[in-house]
Amino acid sequence: MELGIGDVVQLKKQHPCGSYQWEIYRTGMDFGIKCLGCGRKVMISRRKIEKSVKAVIKKGSESGSSQA
């Protein structure tokens, strides 16, 4: 599964605030995700997020041409 910074994903389980949508702000062995309902930031393992993603809502605008 190809996930990148800025992607908005829908997870299978609902966050306690009521939102299903999360924005990815960090990638690597662990992913940093931010709840779009309340703004809570959580670190989650790559394996767990790949199982938890139900759909990719929006792809982020990450491009490789941002070199100065």
TORBASE-43890 format. One record per residue: residue in three letters; x, y, z of N, C-alpha, C, O in turn. Coordinates in steps of 0.001 Angstrom, whole numbers, padded with zeros to 6 digits, always signed. Each point is the difference from the previous one (the first is absolute). Last residue first. Example, Ala and Ser with C-alpha at 12.3 -4.5 7.8 and 13.67 -1.06 7.14 Angstrom:
BEGIN
SER+012850-002250+007080+000820+001190+000060-000770+001090+000730+000509+001108+000169;ALA-000219-006828-000239-000890+001190+000000+000900+001200+000000+001036-000019+000665;
//
This chain:
BEGIN
ALA+015807+023075-003939+000437+001381-000273+001381+000040-000596+000517+001079-000289;GLN-004941-004773+000346+001397+000229+000343+000395+001410-000383-000417+000511-001040;SER-003878-003246+000535+000086+001134+000924+001432+000250+000464+000210+000455+001125;SER-002529-003983-004079+000635+001145-000665+000128+001219+000917+000064+001131-000482;GLY-002279-005605+001223+001450-000064+000120+000720+001180-000592+001231+000023+000008;SER-006324-000463+002406+000685-000108-001281+001498+000048+000222+000471+000593+000970;GLU-005691-001000+001636+001440-000189+000152+000625-000172-001381-000404-000879-000762;SER-004368+001816+002659+000681+000700-001100+001504-000088+000162+000691+001012-000120;GLY-004769-004641+001768+000719+001217+000346+000713+000580-001199+000128-000652-001036;LYS-004750-002325+000924+001445-000142-000074+000641+001350+000319-000508+001046-000405;LYS-004383-003046+002114+000685+001010-000818+001492-000261+000026+000575-000238+001063;ILE-003663-002987+000738-000954+001046-000367+000633+000997-000971-000599+000369-001010;VAL+001383-005712+002174+000782+001231-000097-000950+001059-000546-000458-000095-001139;ALA-000907-004450+004145+000031+000684-001296+000930+001203+000088+000195+000578+001069;LYS-000407-003908+002399-001144-000467-000775+000020+000614-001395-000314-000673-000981;VAL+004187-000447+005009-000492+000929-001021-001131-000649-000793+000150-001090-000551;SER+002442-001202+004054-001099+000841+000462-000598+000905-001063-001129+000463+000161;LYS+005022-003453-000690-001181-000814+000274-001224+000866+000294-001127-000409-000281;GLU+005277+002503-000384-000340-000666-001253-001224-000897+000167-000777-000163-000941;ILE+002626+002298+004739-000735+000948-000840-000393-000641-001333-001065+000305-000537;LYS+003671-002846+003605-001341+000249+000523-000788+000954-000899-001195-000203-000217;ARG+005750-000747-000839-000808-001218-000121-001450+000241+000431-000938-000452-000658;ARG+004178+003877+001286-000332-000183-001420-000939-001197-000178-000978+000081-000743;SER+000850+002440+005472+000953-000780-000790-000495-000168-001431-001201+000045-000267;ILE+000121+004290+003355-000519-001346-000216+000975-000754-000904+000588+000584-000911;MET-001603+004334+004028+000988-000790-000740-000519-001434-000062-000466-000551+000997;VAL-002247+005514-000417+000278-001346+000483+001090-000611-000869+000043+000237-001207;LYS-003012+004727+002528+001061-000651-000773+000374-001314+000668+000136-000078+001221;ARG-004739+003617-001417+000877-000863+000785+001029-000680-000913-000349-000487-001075;GLY-003499+003487-000107+001387+000446-000104+000994-000831+000791+001181+000341+000041;CYS-006219-000699-000943+000404+000711+001216+001446+000486-000021+000395+000784+000863;GLY-002549-002809-004804-001129+000434+000818+000437+000867+001168-000551+001079+000216;LEU+003488-003331-003351-000556+001205-000596-001231+000496+000753-000530+001063-000322;CYS+005118-003895+001901-001446-000099-000134-000533+001312-000565+000332+001074+000502;LYS+004638-003135-001317-000709+001037+000744-001485-000127-000283-000417-000040-001158;ILE+005380-003145+000987-001284+000374-000580-000698+000998+000912+000158-000035+001220;GLY+004854-002642-002413-000623+001013+000828-001289+000412-000687+000010+000418-001157;PHE+003030-005178+000915-000694+001093-000663-000523+000958+001054-000475-000420+001055;ASP+004840-003285-001335-001232+000409+000657-000603+001152-000781+000722+000793-000606;MET+002956-002524-001286-000406-001234+000675-001296+000227+000760-000856-000882+000055;GLY+001007+004469-003395+001216-000734+000358-000420-001333+000573-001002-000571-000431;THR-001286+005921-000347+000071-001380-000466+001337-000605+000386+000936+000716+000357;ARG-004659+003703+000864+001334-000585+000108-000051-001441-000497-000948-000729+000289;TYR-002936+003509-000249+000992+001075+000065+001429-000520+000121+000943+000790-000054;ILE-006450-002151-001480+001338-000523+000272+000989+001160-000020+000080+000733-000986;GLU-005544-000842+002215+001005+000497-000938+001361-000526+000418+000350+000043+001179;TRP-005810-001794-000457+001304+000341+000564+000915+000494-001106-000081-000462-001138;GLN-005555-000969+002457+001016+000495-000929+001251+000491+000726-000066+000689+001018;TYR-004227-002256+000869+000667-001150-000601+001209+000435-000831+000796-000844-000411;SER-003757+003061+004943+000536+000089-001358+000629-001319-000438+000539-000748+000815;GLY-002425+001889+003646-001033-000244-001000+000490-000011-001440-000767-000321-000908;CYS+003083+000568+005394-000618+001293-000305-001089-000131-001068-000774+000934-000211;PRO+003513-004726+001595-000988+000399+001009-000675+001353-000261-001102+000236+000495;HIS+002766-003095-004678+000706+000636+001109-001046+000408+001044-001143+000263-000374;GLN+000412-004439-003140-000277+001405+000266+000832+000488+001187+000176-000725+000979;LYS+001025-003375-004614-000590+000302+001298-000123+001515+000200+000838+000774-000462;LYS+000963-002431-003614-001144-000869+000249-000718+000344+001304-001227-000062+000077;LEU+003891+003888-002928+000312-001223+000724-001270-000789+000280-001102+000547-000050;GLN+002882+003211-003785-001113-000377+000847+000356-001323+000654+000330-000968-000686;VAL+002952+005193-001348-000493-001368-000059-001198-000183+000932-000158+000718+000988;VAL+003576+003094-003736-001098-000104+000955-000599-001390-000179-000421-000372-001095;ASP+005571+002664-000046-001148-000829-000377-001042+000028+001118+000348+000018+001181;GLY+004016+002096-000874-001087+000816-000519-001213-000795-000446-001051+000581-000271;ILE+005705-003016+000312-000301+001160+000831-001071+000851-000682+000075+000277-001197;GLY-000126-005403-000169+000988+001058+000087-000463+001140+000883-001149+000038+000442;LEU+000419-005671-002194-000539+001129+000755+001100+001036+000134+001163-000350+000199;GLU-002308-004565-002844+000781+001232-000110-000712+001140+000714-000999+000523-000493;MET+001132-006224+000810-000848+001181+000000+000890+001240+000000+000898+000122+000833;
//
